[in-house]
Amino acid sequence: MEITAAIEALGALAQESRLKAFRLLVRQGPAGMAAGDIARALAVPNNTMSSHLATLSRAGLIGSRKESRSVIYAVDLDGTRALLSFLLEDCCRGKPDLSAGLIEATLASCCPAPEECCPV
């Protein structure tokens, strides 16, 4: 991940409603959640939540899919993995391969196959 993409992703998370939405979607897993349900769960107006979800999507942290008349949002594991890898790149005394196993183990425990998690 390039530093500019990391800054965009971190900036997207640096707002209370967006961070809460991201964490809510992480808990929802592959099924994701409809935009209106996210707004209701977080007590945020629909149009405001729509803007927040667009920001998270542009940052590569969530994806969306259409189901009937609803837009379903789910965490984008590839984007999340890339951000976590970037943040841990210099850990372990410059041996990022040591931390890569932690990221993969954590993500695999909730969603073993990325293609099953976040169909977009």
N, C-alpha and C positions, 0 to 999 in steps of 0.2 A: 504494500500500500504506500502510495506517495504521501508526503507530509501534508499536501493541500487537501487530499481526500480525508486524511485523519482529522485535520482541523475542521473540515465540514461536518464529519460525523460527530466529533466531540461538541461542536457548536450546536448541532441539532439536539444533543442530549442535555445541553446546558440551559434548559428551560424546564420549569417544574412540570407543566402539563405534558410536554413531550417525553420527559423522562418517565413519568408515571405511565403514559401510554405504551412506551417501549417495554417497560417492565411488565405491564399487564399482558402485552402480546407474547412476551417470553413465557409467561405462566400458561397462556392458552395453548402454546405448542403449535403443531402443524395445522390444526383446525382453524386457527385464527379467530377473528371476531369481526362482526359487521361494524362499519364506521359509526352508525347510530348507537349501537350498544356500547361502544367504547366511550362515546360522548356522554351517554347516560351514566355509565359506571364511574366516570371521573367528574361528573357534574360540570361539564364544559359545553357551551352552546355548539350545536352541530357545525355551523359555518366556521367557528374558531377551531374546532377539532379537525375539520377538513384541512385547514391550513397547516396545522401541526403535523398531521399525517403526511401531507405532501412534503413537508420539510424532512421528515424522517425517511421518506421514500427516496427523495433526491440524494440524501446522504448515504443511501445503500444499506440502511439498517432494517427496513421493512419492505415487503412487497405486497401487491394487491392482486385480487382476481375478482371477476364478476360472477355472482351466483344469483340468477334470476334478476331481481331489481336491486339487489344489495351489492355493495363493494365490501369484500372480506379482506382484512389486512392480517398479515402474519409476519413474524420475525424472519428476516433474511439471514439464514445461518452463514452463508458465504461472506456477506458484508460484516456480520458480527465477528466471525472468525478472523477476517482480515484486520479489523480494528484491534481485537484482542492480541493478535500476533504482533501488530505494529507496536502496541503498548509494551509488550513483553520482549521485544526484539533484543534489548540490551541486558536483559536479566541474566542471571546465572553466569555472571562474569563473561559476558559476550558469547555464550553458547545457547543460542535461541532454540536449538533442537531439543534441549532439555525441557523447555517450557511448552513446546509444541504438543508434546504428549499430554500435558495437563489440559490444554484447550480442547484437544480432540476427545479426551476421555470425558470431560464435562459435557460437551455438546452431544457426544454419542450416547450418554446416559439418558438424555431426554428425547433424542431423535436420532436413531441409528443411521438412517439414510437421508442425506440432505435433500434428495429429489422427492422424498415422501413428505418432508417437512413443509416446504414452502412452495407449493405449486403456484407459479405466477404466469 
